[in-house]
């Protein structure tokens, strides 16, 4: 078992590393959310930009960036998806970043976590598809022509069934590889050289959270489109 700081806390030594990191990440996000709420103030106050950089400015930049990201993919009416996509992005990104700290094993290094995230997205986009189109949502599983239904139905079912696995396996594989490379170079050359891989690791952490969120939005768009 790898060393982790969480196991130094009495009562936590028997819990899996990825569960402890995921729990810590959830607490961190909750704390950041409460902090953002406390510094947000009334909406009218945000109309006038502050003369210096503040915590409220930082959270506004993050929210605007996430809103622009979601809008660029989902288009009109995308604001209702910003909270869920933003939460997904931040959760995956923070879990990835925690893996760069010695003594913390990232939750996204474990297949249980990444597959759970993929399964959540699978349930989410299908639920949104049913909410948007009702039972008519399931018609797209039969294909554009009714006589193609016996052929299209198994193809569509397999296509949808592999989506949570592909999301989970992609995230797991990339993050495991990134943190393995970083660990190897930390052991070989502990001073200087690892900084390059830390910078590269931060970039990979961002890209993987970006790709996971992007694919999630693509699935949502396909499920909620009225012409599918």
WOQUI-V481142 format. One record per residue. N is the residue number from 1. RES is the residue in one letter. OMEGA is omega as a letter, one per 30 degrees, with the letter a starting at -180 (NA if undefined). D_CENTER is the distance of its C-alpha to the mean C-alpha in Angstrom with 1 decimal. Layout:
n=N res=RES omega=OMEGA d_center=D_CENTER
n=N res=RES omega=OMEGA d_center=D_CENTER
This chain:
n=1 res=X omega=l d_center=26.3
n=2 res=X omega=l d_center=24.7
n=3 res=X omega=l d_center=25.6
n=4 res=X omega=a d_center=23.1
n=5 res=X omega=a d_center=24.0
n=6 res=X omega=a d_center=23.0
n=7 res=X omega=l d_center=25.8
n=8 res=X omega=l d_center=28.3
n=9 res=X omega=a d_center=27.7
n=10 res=X omega=l d_center=30.2
n=11 res=X omega=a d_center=29.0
n=12 res=X omega=a d_center=25.6
n=13 res=X omega=a d_center=27.1
n=14 res=X omega=a d_center=26.9
n=15 res=X omega=l d_center=23.2
n=16 res=X omega=a d_center=20.8
n=17 res=X omega=a d_center=19.0
n=18 res=X omega=l d_center=15.4
n=19 res=X omega=l d_center=16.3
n=20 res=X omega=l d_center=17.7
n=21 res=X omega=l d_center=14.8
n=22 res=X omega=l d_center=12.3
n=23 res=X omega=l d_center=15.1
n=24 res=X omega=l d_center=15.7
n=25 res=X omega=l d_center=12.1
n=26 res=X omega=l d_center=12.5
n=27 res=X omega=l d_center=16.0
n=28 res=X omega=l d_center=15.0
n=29 res=X omega=l d_center=12.7
n=30 res=X omega=l d_center=15.6
n=31 res=X omega=l d_center=18.1
n=32 res=X omega=l d_center=16.5
n=33 res=X omega=l d_center=16.4
n=34 res=X omega=l d_center=20.0
n=35 res=X omega=l d_center=21.0
n=36 res=X omega=l d_center=19.7
n=37 res=X omega=a d_center=21.6
n=38 res=X omega=a d_center=24.6
n=39 res=X omega=a d_center=24.9
n=40 res=X omega=a d_center=24.1
n=41 res=X omega=l d_center=27.6
n=42 res=X omega=a d_center=29.1
n=43 res=X omega=a d_center=27.8
n=44 res=X omega=a d_center=31.3
n=45 res=X omega=a d_center=31.1
n=46 res=X omega=a d_center=28.0
n=47 res=X omega=l d_center=30.2
n=48 res=X omega=a d_center=32.1
n=49 res=X omega=l d_center=30.2
n=50 res=X omega=a d_center=30.8
n=51 res=X omega=l d_center=33.3
n=52 res=X omega=a d_center=31.2
n=53 res=X omega=a d_center=27.6
n=54 res=X omega=l d_center=26.3
n=55 res=X omega=l d_center=23.2
n=56 res=X omega=l d_center=23.2
n=57 res=X omega=a d_center=23.2
n=58 res=X omega=l d_center=20.2
n=59 res=X omega=l d_center=18.1
n=60 res=X omega=l d_center=19.7
n=61 res=X omega=l d_center=18.6
n=62 res=X omega=a d_center=14.9
n=63 res=X omega=l d_center=15.2
n=64 res=X omega=l d_center=17.3
n=65 res=X omega=l d_center=15.1
n=66 res=X omega=l d_center=12.1
n=67 res=X omega=l d_center=14.9
n=68 res=X omega=l d_center=16.4
n=69 res=X omega=a d_center=13.3
n=70 res=X omega=a d_center=13.0
n=71 res=X omega=a d_center=16.8
n=72 res=X omega=a d_center=17.3
n=73 res=X omega=a d_center=15.7
n=74 res=X omega=l d_center=16.6
n=75 res=X omega=a d_center=19.8
n=76 res=X omega=l d_center=22.1
n=77 res=X omega=a d_center=21.0
n=78 res=X omega=a d_center=17.3
n=79 res=X omega=a d_center=17.5
n=80 res=X omega=l d_center=17.1
n=81 res=X omega=a d_center=13.5
n=82 res=X omega=a d_center=12.5
n=83 res=X omega=a d_center=12.0
n=84 res=X omega=l d_center=9.6
n=85 res=X omega=l d_center=7.5
n=86 res=X omega=l d_center=8.0
n=87 res=X omega=l d_center=7.1
n=88 res=X omega=a d_center=3.6
n=89 res=X omega=a d_center=3.7
n=90 res=X omega=a d_center=6.1
n=91 res=X omega=a d_center=5.4
n=92 res=X omega=a d_center=3.8
n=93 res=X omega=a d_center=6.4
n=94 res=X omega=l d_center=8.9
n=95 res=X omega=l d_center=8.9
n=96 res=X omega=a d_center=9.5
n=97 res=X omega=a d_center=12.1
n=98 res=X omega=l d_center=13.8
n=99 res=X omega=l d_center=14.8
n=100 res=X omega=l d_center=17.0
n=101 res=X omega=l d_center=19.2
n=102 res=X omega=l d_center=22.1
n=103 res=X omega=l d_center=22.4
n=104 res=X omega=l d_center=18.7
n=105 res=X omega=a d_center=17.2
n=106 res=X omega=l d_center=13.4
n=107 res=X omega=a d_center=11.8
n=108 res=X omega=l d_center=9.9
n=109 res=X omega=a d_center=13.5
n=110 res=X omega=a d_center=14.3
n=111 res=X omega=l d_center=14.2
n=112 res=X omega=a d_center=14.4
n=113 res=X omega=a d_center=11.0
n=114 res=X omega=l d_center=9.2
n=115 res=X omega=l d_center=11.7
n=116 res=X omega=l d_center=11.1
n=117 res=X omega=l d_center=7.5
n=118 res=X omega=l d_center=9.2
n=119 res=X omega=l d_center=12.1
n=120 res=X omega=l d_center=10.5
n=121 res=X omega=l d_center=9.6
n=122 res=X omega=l d_center=13.1
n=123 res=X omega=a d_center=14.8
n=124 res=X omega=a d_center=13.2
n=125 res=X omega=l d_center=14.4
n=126 res=X omega=l d_center=17.7
n=127 res=X omega=l d_center=18.3
n=128 res=X omega=l d_center=17.9
n=129 res=X omega=l d_center=20.1
n=130 res=X omega=l d_center=22.7
n=131 res=X omega=a d_center=22.6
n=132 res=X omega=a d_center=23.2
n=133 res=X omega=a d_center=25.9
n=134 res=X omega=a d_center=27.1
n=135 res=X omega=l d_center=28.5
n=136 res=X omega=l d_center=29.1
n=137 res=X omega=a d_center=25.4
n=138 res=X omega=l d_center=26.6
n=139 res=X omega=a d_center=29.2
n=140 res=X omega=l d_center=27.0
n=141 res=X omega=a d_center=26.8
n=142 res=X omega=l d_center=30.6
n=143 res=X omega=a d_center=30.6
n=144 res=X omega=a d_center=32.6
n=145 res=X omega=a d_center=36.0
n=146 res=X omega=a d_center=37.0
n=147 res=X omega=l d_center=38.9
n=148 res=X omega=a d_center=35.9
n=149 res=X omega=l d_center=34.1
n=150 res=X omega=l d_center=35.2
n=151 res=X omega=a d_center=33.7
n=152 res=X omega=a d_center=30.5
n=153 res=X omega=l d_center=29.5
n=154 res=X omega=l d_center=28.9
n=155 res=X omega=a d_center=27.2
n=156 res=X omega=l d_center=24.8
n=157 res=X omega=l d_center=24.1
n=158 res=X omega=a d_center=23.4
n=159 res=X omega=a d_center=21.1
n=160 res=X omega=a d_center=19.0
n=161 res=X omega=a d_center=19.3
n=162 res=X omega=a d_center=17.9
n=163 res=X omega=l d_center=14.7
n=164 res=X omega=l d_center=12.7
n=165 res=X omega=a d_center=14.5
n=166 res=X omega=l d_center=13.9
n=167 res=X omega=a d_center=10.1
n=168 res=X omega=a d_center=10.4
n=169 res=X omega=l d_center=13.3
n=170 res=X omega=a d_center=12.1
n=171 res=X omega=l d_center=9.3
n=172 res=X omega=a d_center=12.0
n=173 res=X omega=a d_center=14.7
n=174 res=X omega=a d_center=13.6
n=175 res=X omega=l d_center=12.6
n=176 res=X omega=l d_center=15.7
n=177 res=X omega=a d_center=17.8
n=178 res=X omega=a d_center=16.8
n=179 res=X omega=l d_center=17.5
n=180 res=X omega=l d_center=20.6
n=181 res=X omega=l d_center=22.0
n=182 res=X omega=a d_center=21.6
n=183 res=X omega=a d_center=23.3
n=184 res=X omega=a d_center=26.1
n=185 res=X omega=l d_center=27.0
n=186 res=X omega=l d_center=26.9
n=187 res=X omega=a d_center=29.4
n=188 res=X omega=a d_center=31.5
n=189 res=X omega=a d_center=31.7
n=190 res=X omega=a d_center=30.4
n=191 res=X omega=l d_center=31.5
n=192 res=X omega=a d_center=30.7
n=193 res=X omega=a d_center=29.2
n=194 res=X omega=l d_center=25.9
n=195 res=X omega=l d_center=25.2
n=196 res=X omega=a d_center=24.6
n=197 res=X omega=l d_center=22.1
n=198 res=X omega=l d_center=20.3
n=199 res=X omega=l d_center=20.0
n=200 res=X omega=l d_center=18.9
n=201 res=X omega=l d_center=16.4
n=202 res=X omega=l d_center=14.9
n=203 res=X omega=l d_center=14.8
n=204 res=X omega=l d_center=13.2
n=205 res=X omega=l d_center=10.4
n=206 res=X omega=a d_center=9.9
n=207 res=X omega=a d_center=10.5
n=208 res=X omega=l d_center=8.2
n=209 res=X omega=l d_center=5.0
n=210 res=X omega=a d_center=7.5
n=211 res=X omega=l d_center=8.5
n=212 res=X omega=a d_center=5.6
n=213 res=X omega=l d_center=5.5
n=214 res=X omega=l d_center=9.2
n=215 res=X omega=l d_center=10.1
n=216 res=X omega=l d_center=8.7
n=217 res=X omega=l d_center=11.0
n=218 res=X omega=l d_center=13.7
n=219 res=X omega=l d_center=13.9
n=220 res=X omega=l d_center=14.3
n=221 res=X omega=l d_center=16.8
n=222 res=X omega=a d_center=18.7
n=223 res=X omega=a d_center=18.9
n=224 res=X omega=l d_center=20.1
n=225 res=X omega=a d_center=22.5
n=226 res=X omega=a d_center=26.0
n=227 res=X omega=l d_center=27.5
n=228 res=X omega=NA d_center=25.6
